[in-house]
């Protein structure tokens, strides 16, 4: 179960949160001043996320290796031109 808690609650109940994350697979979003700051999640989920992230970056590297090299300056110029096109299209 996913639950939102304050930073003060998290500090006061850290041991309980860890037990619930480990034994019951509960997830906690810790907020400070109403803003999400961190999460306590089961280690299994964390390891799965790390593994997925690595797989995603490996796939991107394989794709990138098949593409021709384009100088950073050309990429930056293309991005800037695209931004200007979108902004111009949004103007009344």
Secondary structure, 3 states (H helix, E strand, C coil): CEEEEEHHHHHHCHHHHHHHHHHHCCEEEEEECCEEEEEECCHHHHHHHHHHHHHHHHHHHHHHHHCCCCCHHHHHHHHHHHHHHHHHHHCC
